[in-house]
Amino acid sequence: MNIDRNLRSRILMTLPIAAVALSLAACAGGPGGGSGGSDRPSADELSTGITKILEDSGQSDLLTADQVDCIAGEFLDSEVSDQDLKNMAGGEDLQTSEEAKQLVTTTMQEAVTTCAATE
């Protein structure tokens, strides 16, 4: 039981870190010229992109692959725009607006909480 409590504490501590990792580049502005289109990326593409964003921010050891997959699913079910999801799937932490940045941050916080028990 202590192991589960420690694991949960560690995962819950990642919530603000992961949210920051996925919102840092938003301060730099919008996406650098997307290809257009309106299809959402696949769960696998989004998982790969989230993993890259976490790796690039030095946070790759905070979440398991299953947790990242779960988070990707939560993002796909969210109101986050197709373009913002495409940016994430491409490993870019770029949102189309300040409102989109807030939505991505909130969605990440909720997804980490939801997926924290996945392991």
BELRA-V413627 format. One record per residue. RES is the residue in one letter. D_CENTER is the distance of its C-alpha to the mean C-alpha in Angstrom with 2 decimals. Layout:
RES|D_CENTER, RES|D_CENTER
This chain:
M|28.48, N|27.96, I|25.54, D|23.43, R|23.61, N|22.69, L|19.71, R|18.52, S|19.24, R|17.36, I|14.19, L|14.64, M|15.22, T|11.81, L|10.38, P|11.52, I|10.86, A|7.13, A|7.24, V|9.73, A|8.19, L|5.71, S|8.94, L|11.74, A|12.62, A|12.88, C|16.13, A|17.53, G|17.80, G|16.86, P|16.18, G|19.01, G|20.75, G|18.94, S|20.97, G|21.06, G|21.12, S|19.42, D|18.09, R|14.56, P|13.25, S|13.83, A|11.67, D|12.78, E|11.96, L|8.34, S|8.29, T|10.30, G|8.36, I|5.18, T|8.30, K|10.06, I|7.98, L|8.29, E|11.84, D|12.73, S|12.13, G|14.11, Q|11.72, S|11.82, D|14.23, L|12.41, L|10.87, T|12.94, A|12.48, D|13.18, Q|10.57, V|7.82, D|9.92, C|10.12, I|6.51, A|6.83, G|10.07, E|9.17, F|7.35, L|10.50, D|12.67, S|11.56, E|13.43, V|10.88, S|13.26, D|13.80, Q|14.01, D|10.71, L|9.15, K|11.75, N|10.87, M|7.33, A|9.39, G|11.84, G|9.92, E|10.47, D|8.75, L|11.39, Q|11.88, T|15.24, S|16.43, E|16.27, E|15.89, A|12.86, K|11.35, Q|12.36, L|11.04, V|7.41, T|8.10, T|10.03, T|7.92, M|5.30, Q|8.76, E|10.31, A|8.13, V|8.60, T|12.13, T|12.72, C|11.61, A|13.21, A|16.48, T|15.45, E|17.41
